Amino acid sequence: MRPFLPAVPAALIGVLAGHFHLWMYLVIPLVILMFIKKMRWSTFILVAVVMVFFYIRSDFYFSTLTSTLDPSETSALLKITSPFKNSGDYLTAEAQTSEKEKVILRLSKKHTEAADLFPAECVWTGNWREPSEAVNFNGFDYQKHLYLQNIHWIFHAEGFSECEKLSPSFMEKLLLMRERGISHMKDHFPESLYGISYALLFGDRSLMKEEHLIAYQKLGIIHLLAISGMHVGLVCLLIWKVLLRLQLTRESITILLFILLPLYAVMTGASPPVLRASGIVLTVLAVRMMKGRMSLIEAFSVVICFHLFLMPAAVMSPGFQLSYAVSLSIILSSKRILQQSSSVIAVLKVTGVAQLGALPFLLWHFYEISIASFFANLIYIPFYTLFLLPVLLLLYGVSFVFPSAVSILLVIPDQAVRLFDHTALLFSEFPYAVLVTGKPAVFMLFILVISQVVIFSFLEKRKYGVVFSFIMLLCIFVFLRDQINPDGTVTFIDVGQGDSILIDLPFDQGTYLIDTGGAMPFSAEDEPFKVGKEIIVPFLKSRGITSIDLLILTHHDWDHIGGAEDIAEEIHIKEVWTSEGSPDKKEMKELLDYFYEKNIPVFEQSETFAWKTGDAEFKLIHPGGNLEGNNNSLVLHAVLGGVSWLFTGDIEEEAERSLIGLPIRADVLKVAHHGSNTSTTSEFLSAVNPDIAVISAGRNNRYGHPHPDVLTRLEDQGTQVIGTYSHGAIEFRYRKNNGTFHWMLPYAKGESEKQNKKEPNQALHQDP
């Protein structure tokens, strides 16, 4: 069985090479292996064959992820292949076209009768839309997420007709059984236990309260709410013990497990951890049935190779990466590192090994690690594994036999869950419970992986002093990364119809945020989209930013301040500036009350003044006069990376006239009021004389921003236009007096590139 061990990295390299179409990924490792003297030729040949095999398999698999749909069609015959789920204002389900192509079906909640349409085939009217792609740096790419599942289109349905109920397939029968099981749970369990029971019994956390999920994530115990190897092992143990008591033979129980475990995997959502754990158990049992022997690491190797063969795209999934990385770390550490320990020390060791194994993937996908997890796991692992999960499994089974007794028996688990949830909320508020590191660069990720190998090697040799020193060096590097970073950035965050601009100075000299975006509360969604929480906070964390030195709220409009409260919940804000009179506005009062509660100082600015930080120069400009509304916006002039900037908030023609006599010349102009025709007059443009204009506006917004006349005036001025509505997030990265513009969408939508008609500033290179 030993040949399976080198097959794992060979399979991974082959799959990645096939995905990225880089055959050189195969050649380089093989050349390195040729110089390893201890490697046998038979092993070398095996590795080469596995690499090439998985390369071909992966290349073929990804070549099939294509679409033949005609998106201009306004009706479609679609077969619903999964139960509808609640997604905010919509019901969503997976569906299949008559050509067997997978799609997402999205339907308004008003069509409640559609919830029972599974499995069924209907004629749907509506329109096809592409899934949204990532428009911010390090943002979630929904389009890529669906692409890896071979889903390329979403049908936004407005109605349906000609529905035909279909006979369910075997898999659909299992899904229907799962839905009935969920309904049974809701009928017999108290509402306060819905979330935790749904998560632990069916692998879905969607019913849990958001505040509890955030608390569990901060404490590093979110893994306890997912169906994982621990759950699979416990289920197998319960089945084994119960059936042995019923006098069944071990051979009969093994055969039953071959039937029950796949069913359990489907019933719990078939997530990567469940597939991995179930696969390992079934592999070991199969070998034992054949009178053979197989170690855990060998079973692990077989399962991951089989998983990659069936679903090469899974290698890009965070769930796959974390599940197999943690499992491998624990298996490899089980003999030397995790042995001979008391219960408390064992939990600490397992937590440490799991965190270390998952570290590169946690930082790459989530930009933070939980410091509190070591202590939280000491409390929560025993509670979940020894009490809550077994009790919920047992009482769920009892509810089918003695339904009336379950409500009484669930009183103690219910109170225990309330207590532990409340404790999690308290612990998660402790300072430094979470360490935000930012998304590591690729070279740093490579260093982390090498560090893992070194640390595990020294742990096996019990050289704990060396390990501690090594970890401290890594921590120091992480903490000092910003202090030694010579690059500064100006980022126009894509917040839709709103403004949010991050200025991050080199060497950690200062972090300024101008406005926070904010979706106008027009709709009555169950879960309204929050710009601060969903866009700005993840972006800031991806950059390793946990503190904002200065938050400038240019004026009181919601599309400039709406995300501020959610940001302040997660990010420390040292100081807030806003325009004179803004605190008296209704939109601003509640926000400022919140700032006062958190002891964040707020200053109304009514004068022009300048300051300097390092090589960066700033001037807050007050146009004077009794201006109101948009014209009362704070205006900031800055020199960053040898480039002059003018940030104008939402000022209109009146404020622009009052600024014309002031020193407002700038290489880059942040166009006021999202490109509204009430701003950016020809006279103002002549005074500023910008080389580049940046417009922050939403795609297909209801206001028609940017106005065609504004674009014409900018073109007549010889100014190149870049907009978040077409380019996504826009960033200027500089070092000393040289910098480069780049943006998220390399093929900007909705606007052709306009060439600068002037002599270009040497600092304004562009790299789309």
C-alpha positions, -999 to +999 in steps of 0.1 A: +000+000+000+030+023+005+031+034-032-001+054-025+018+079-003+039+096-031+008+094-053-010+121-033+013+150-041+017+137-077-021+137-081-024+172-067+003+185-090-013+168-119-047+183-112-034+218-107-013+216-138-044+205-158-065+232-143-041+260-152-029+243-184+007+245-172+025+213-182+057+228-168+042+220-133+048+184-142+083+187-155+098+207-126+089+183-098+101+153-118+134+170-125+138+176-087+129+140-079+156+127-103+182+142-080+168+125-049+192+096-046+171+076-022+141+074-045+137+041-063+131+041-100+098+023-095+086+051-073+098+077-097+080+060-126+048+057-104+049+094-096+055+104-132+026+082-144+002+095-117+011+131-126+005+126-163-027+106-156-042+133-133-030+160-157-049+145-186-080+138-164-080+174-150-074+190-184-103+170-199-126+177-169-121+214-170-125+215-207-161+201-202-170+231-180-187+250-208-222+263-216-242+261-248-271+282-236-286+311-256-290+338-229-313+359-252-342+334-246-369+347-223-385+313-215-370+280-206-381+244-200-363+236-167-363+205-145-359+213-108-332+190-094-330+202-058-355+215-032-359+253-031-340+272-005-346+306+011-321+332-002-331+366+011-359+379-011-357+349-034-362+311-036-333+294-053-329+258-066-306+239-089-322+231-122-314+214-155-322+224-191-335+200-217-298+197-229-289+185-193-270+217-185-270+227-148-283+262-139-295+281-109-332+290-108-341+321-088-377+330-081-394+357-061-407+346-027-442+356-037-444+324-056-447+303-025-464+275-044-431+268-061-416+255-029-433+221-035-421+218-071-395+191-067-389+171-087-408+188-115-404+202-150-419+236-158-419+263-185-403+293-168-405+329-181-378+355-172-343+362-183-308+347-181-280+364-162-244+356-156-234+350-120-217+380-104-179+380-105-155+394-080-153+432-084-131+439-054-096+427-046-097+395-027-135+395-029-156+364-032-160+353-068-195+338-071-190+333-108-159+311-102-177+293-074-205+282-097-181+276-126-163+249-106-197+232-103-202+235-141-229+262-136-227+292-158-261+309-158-288+320-134-324+321-146-343+349-129-379+337-132-409+359-132-435+331-135-440+295-145-466+273-162-471+238-177-456+221-147-453+183-147-445+164-115-418+138-122-410+105-106-379+111-084-347+094-092-328+075-064-308+105-055-338+128-056-356+103-032-327+108-008-330+146-011-368+143-005-361+121+025-337+147+038-363+174+035-388+153+053-363+147+080-357+184+084-395+190+086-397+163+112-370+180+132-388+213+131-421+197+142-406+180+173-377+202+184-380+236+201-374+266+179-344+276+200-327+243+189-335+246+152-302+262+143-278+239+162-298+207+153-300+216+116-262+221+116-253+190+135-278+166+120-281+179+085-249+198+079-265+232+072-259+263+094-284+286+076-308+285+105-283+295+131-283+331+144-257+352+127-243+366+159-237+330+172-219+320+139-197+350+141-188+342+178-180+306+170-159+317+141-139+342+162-133+315+188-121+290+162-148+264+170-169+269+139-157+234+128-179+219+156-210+231+137-200+213+105-205+176+098-170+163+099-149+132+106-158+135+143-195+132+134-189+103+110-168+085+135-194+089+163-222+077+140-202+047+130-194+040+167-231+042+177-242+020+148-214-006+156-222-007+193-260-009+189-259-036+162-234-056+183-258-055+212-285-068+188-263-099+181-253-090+146-220-103+133-191-079+126-193-089+089-230-080+087-224-047+104-196-039+080-219-046+050-246-024+066-221+004+070-214+002+033-250+010+028-257+035+056-225+057+054-232+068+017-268+075+027-256+095+057-232+115+035-260+125+012-284+132+040-259+156+056-251+175+024-221+155+011-195+182+021-158+175+016-152+166+053-181+140+052-169+125+019-134+123+032-143+107+066-168+083+050-144+074+023-116+066+048-139+044+069-152+025+040-117+020+025-104+006+058-135-017+061-132-029+026-095-039+030-103-057+063-131-076+046-105-089+022-083-099+052-058-072+044-044-043+065-043-006+058-031+023+079-049+055+082-024+074+061-027+048+033-065+050+034-063+088+034-041+086+003-065+063-015-095+085-007-080+119-017-068+104-050-102+089-057-118+122-047-095+142-071-102+117-099-140+120-096-141+158-089-108+176-099-125+210-093-128+201-056-091+210-052-100+247-055-126+245-027-117+259+007-136+230+023-116+204+005-083+221+013-090+226+050-106+192+055-077+172+040-050+195+054-063+191+089-069+154+086-034+148+072-018+169+100-036+149+127-028+115+111+009+123+106+011+136+142-008+108+158+021+085+167+047+109+181+032+143+188-003+134+200+005+103+221+011+100+258-010+130+269-037+137+295-071+147+281-066+184+285-031+183+269-044+160+241-072+186+232-046+214+232-022+193+210-049+183+185-061+220+183-026+232+178-018+205+151-051+212+133-045+250+134-010+245+121-022+222+093-049+246+083-029+278+087-019+285+050-055+279+038-071+299+067-049+329+059-054+326+021-092+323+022-102+341+055-072+364+064-073+356+101-067+330+127-083+325+161-060+329+191-088+320+215-094+286+198-069+268+221-089+276+252-124+275+236-118+240+222-110+228+257-145+237+267-165+232+235-150+200+221-161+178+251-195+195+252-202+188+216-186+154+212-195+138+245-228+154+252-246+175+226-241+155+194-248+121+209-279+135+227-293+152+196-287+120+175-304+099+201-334+121+207-339+127+170-342+089+167-365+087+197-388+114+182-399+089+156-409+064+182-420+085+212-427+119+197-445+133+228-416+125+251-390+144+231-400+179+241-394+170+278-361+153+271-349+182+251-352+207+280-317+201+293-299+202+259-319+233+251-307+251+282-272+239+278-270+252+242-284+286+254-256+287+281-228+278+257-240+302+230-242+330+255-207+321+267-194+321+231-208+356+226-190+368+258-156+352+250-157+364+213-157+400+225-124+396+243-097+418+227-072+398+205-094+368+203-087+369+166-054+378+148-060+394+114-030+388+092-043+397+057-040+376+026-005+364+022+014+369-010+022+337-029+058+337-018+047+341+018+023+312+013+053+291+001+072+301+033+043+291+055+041+256+039+079+251+043+075+264+079+048+238+085+071+210+075+100+224+097+077+228+127+062+193+125+097+179+120+110+195+152+077+186+171+084+150+163+119+153+178+103+171+208+125+202+203+098+225+217+122+254+222+131+255+186+095+252+176+085+281+199+114+303+185+104+295+150+067+304+156+078+336+173+099+346+143+068+340+120+046+361+143+072+389+144+073+389+106+035+390+104+033+419+129+061+439+112+050+433+077+032+466+074+060+485+092+085+473+066+062+475+036+074+504+013+043+504-009+013+527-005-021+523-021-051+544-030-081+520-036-115+530-049-136+502-034-165+490-055-195+495-032-220+499-060-239+532-060-218+549-033-183+560-024-155+544-003-118+551-008-090+536+012-056+554+015-030+531+030+003+548+034+037+530+032+055+518+063+022+518+082+023+556+085-014+559+083-047+544+071-075+567+060-109+557+048-130+583+029-167+573+031-181+538+037-207+533+010-241+521+020-270+505+002-301+526+004-328+508+025-354+507-003-363+470-002-378+450+027-354+421+024-353+395+052-315+399+051-307+433+035-273+436+019-248+455+041-220+471+022-198+477+053-201+441+065-201+423+032-176+443+012-155+468+031-147+448+063-135+417+043-115+439+020-098+456+050-091+423+067-076+409+034-051+438+036-044+430+072-060+463+084-075+462+119-073+499+127-083+531+108-064+562+118-090+585+102-125+580+089-137+609+068-174+610+062-177+637+035-214+644+042-245+628+056-259+609+025-266+572+032-245+560+002-215+576+019-221+567+056-243+536+055-215+511+061-198+529+089-215+512+118-207+477+105-171+487+099-168+500+135-181+467+148-150+449+134-123+476+128-109+500+154-116+536+143-094+562+160-110+594+148-139+605+126-142+638+106-174+650+089-186+683+074-200+711+095-237+707+101-238+670+091-243+658+127-277+677+127-290+656+098-313+627+106-292+602+086-261+610+107-275+613+142-279+576+149-245+568+135-228+595+157-247+582+188-231+548+180-197+564+177-201+582+210-211+549+227-178+534+214-158+564+225-148+573+190-141+610+188-160+629+160-150+663+147-169+687+125-145+704+101-152+739+090-118+753+081-091+747+055-059+732+069-030+710+058-009+682+073+019+659+063+026+622+071+059+609+058+061+618+022+023+622+019+008+656+019-029+664+026-051+695+026-087+696+038-104+723+018-134+742+030-150+763+002-166+787+027-201+801+026-232+785+040-234+755+017-260+728+023-265+692+012-241+677-013-223+711-016-214+708+021-191+677+013-156+677+027-130+680-001-095+666+003-065+674-018-035+650-015-001+642-029+006+605-028+033+587-048+043+618-066+007+622-079-018+649-069-053+639-060-086+657-055-114+638-036-146+658-040-174+639-022-207+649-037-201+686-044-222+702-071-218+733-093-222+758-065-194+743-044-172+738-075-175+775-083-163+784-048-133+761-052-121+774-086-100+801-072-081+778-048-051+756-056-070+725-067-049+713-096-047+675-095-035+646-117-063+624-106-099+636-099-124+616-080-155+628-099-181+643-076-216+628-070-210+596-090-209+615-123-241+633-119-248+661-144-251+686-115-213+683-110-181+684-129-186+716-149-163+725-177-150+755-157-142+732-127-124+707-150-103+735-165-092+745-130-084+709-119-070+698-153-069+661-144-051+634-164-074+607-150-109+608-136-123+581-114-160+577-111-176+555-083-210+544-094-232+513-095-237+492-125-270+499-143-280+523-114-314+539-113-299+574-116-282+569-149-248+577-135-224+587-149-243+612-170-233+612-208-227+649-207-202+645-178-183+618-198-183+642-228-169+671-208-142+648-194-133+636-229-132+671-242-108+679-214-086+651-226-091+631-193-091+594-192-121+579-174-120+549-151-151+538-133-160+512-107-192+506-127-171+493-155-137+484-140-146+472-106-123+482-077-095+505-089-062+508-072-031+529-075-001+512-059+030+533-055+065+532-041+081+566-035+072+586-066+064+558-090+030+541-092+007+520-113-031+519-117-047+486-120-083+474-116-103+442-109-120+437-143-092+435-169-118+437-197-137+468-185-175+465-192-197+492-205-170+516-216-142+516-241-108+527-230-101+564-236-065+573-244-050+603-226-047+631-250-021+649-229+015+642-221+011+615-195+024+619-160+053+594-157+039+582-124+005+573-139+013+540-155-016+517-161-017+480-158-052+465-163 
